[in-house]
Amino acid sequence: MGAGHPECPERLDAIEDWLLATGVKDALDCREAPQAPVGDIELAHDRMMVAGLRGLTDQLTDDIQAGGPAYAAVDPDTSLNVHTWNAALRAAGAVLAATDSVMAGEVHNAFCAVRPPGHHACRDKAMGFCFFNSVAIGVRHALKRHSLRRVAIVDFDVHHGNGTEDILKGDDRVLMVSFFQHPFYPHSGTSHPAANMLNLPVPAYTKGMAVRELVETYWIPRLEAFKPEMIFISAGFDAHRDDDMGQMGLLEQDYAWITSRIKDVARRHSKGRIVSSLEGGYNLHALARSVEAHIRVLADL
């Protein structure tokens, strides 16, 4: 995105370095993310939107060769460079490959350490650091290619997953549960959500125990009643107390607890099938520690 942007390559470096230092990575089956086929991207995104991003990438390549700028803006906070297209395809490809591996029974669950994030990417536009909505693509893939009838999404990013809601609202095969700071970017999620969207807006400075109570009171009963055959997680860690991109107060222990409750539901209804994909999280130390806590629960470490 350019120098000084919070959605930076150091995010994945911090996660990998921390997992190495703590020994967690040694216990994991780590795989390289493939590129998603464009046809699978179009399960969730308008064909013209996808073609537009590809065309913008090609134009940028030509402009750079002519001495032009290295970045092109798609909104005031979001820019792409000549590598963004491939990175976004790999982010979605990781979720697709993880979905296939989980459905094949090779693994019970998977965490996709990917960037750019995805949950703000709408059906017909990129925004909010996001280009392709990896989780929405994975959900559509699970429904179409694997013939699942009920798929749940859990989104615990500090920001509302407006793109995921835009793509999947009204689809009674999908249940999405989330909490998010409100009022806050992208200023959505509170006005007459569809019946398959359980949105829980919370004020700034909400701490972990309050979030846990909301999860237990609202998320778990809806998930239990829905009986999902698979669960996807939009795993944003920017609701952490130390993350300046938001003003919430979660800690690593809260992410571990939320993950354990999701895993309980998956164990009862989904044969343990979970695919989690990284969204936000911009304080590098808090991000790395929170991902470790999340993975330890997923992997029973």
Secondary structure, 3 states (H helix, E strand, C coil): CCCCCCCCCHHHHHHHHHHHHCCCHHHCCCCCCCCCCHHHHCCCCCHHHHHHHHHHHHHHHHHHHCCCCCCEEEECCEEECCCHHHHHHHHHHHHHHHHHHHHCCCCCEEEECCCCCCCCCCCCCCECCECCCHHHHHHHHHHHHCCCCCEEEEECCCCCCHHHHHHHCCCCCEEEEEEEECCCCCCCCCCCCCCCEEEEEECCCCEHHHHHHHHHHHHHHHHHHHCCCEEEEEECCCCECCCCCCCCEECHHHHHHHHHHHHHHHHHHCCCCEEEEECCCCCHHHHHHHHHHHHHHHCCC
